[in-house]
Amino acid sequence: MQTQAAAVRSLVRAEGLSLAFDHGRVRALNGVNMEVHAGEFVALVGPSGCGKSSLLSLIGALDQPSAGALYFESVPYTSIADYSVFRRENIGFVFQSFFLIPTLSAVENILVATVGRRVSRADYKQTALGLLRRLGIENRAGYFPGQLSGGERQRVAIARALINAPRMILADEPTGSLDSVNAAQVLDLIDEVRREQGLTVVMATHDPEVSVRADRVVYLRDGRLDVSRTTHP
């Protein structure tokens, strides 16, 4: 059993977390035990198909585990009344495939994440433009996704993840579409926001530059934690 001090430090805790498909014949995750502390930057590393994206999906309440339990600040996910509100209030997502709406401009795609929040659209628009400026693409604010490069679309997706000042960012290969200069710019912004807001980051990556910046590296293989390689805070 965890001590009270450890529980206070924990933002997310996974206990025996498993995720299976095809009536249990395919296991994406198998008995994962992991804790993420508030303000921590955790890099999830491992070969393709090892379970990194599945783990992000479960932490982000986008999917339900087949077995095991998840806790957010010691509150079980099963006690959360409305997952959509939970995600909007606490989590920013950066998806591998961007998921931008093609009929909306870059700034409008960012503002989609603010729907349902009680702050004026004008205030959020200024925040969105500020994020685009910090990411070096403010001049693309009115462009549609089809008019943007892959790297520009990725930066719009990162701005969308940050617009609500979330408690935690879950990012799936966020630097995968970026060259080294723009990747460094994105990581610098995430570092800045972490310092300013105490942001927690869990990032799936193959990028060694991400692993170097992380507080801790968690290795996954075949849906399990590779404890022999995982680093500890």
Buried (B, 14 or more C-beta within 10 A) or exposed (E): EEEEEEBEBBBBBBBEBBBBEEEEEEBBBBBBEBBBBBBBBBBBBBEEEBBBBBBBBBBBBBBEBBEBEBBBEEEEBEEBEEEEEBBBEBBBBBBBEBBBEEEBBBBBBBBEBBEEEEEEEEEBBEBBBEBBEBBBBBEBBEBBBEEBEEBBBBBBBBBBBBBBEBBBBBBBBBBBBBEEEBBBBBBEBBBEBBEEEEBBBBBBBBBEEBBEBBBBBBBBBBBBBBEEEBEEE
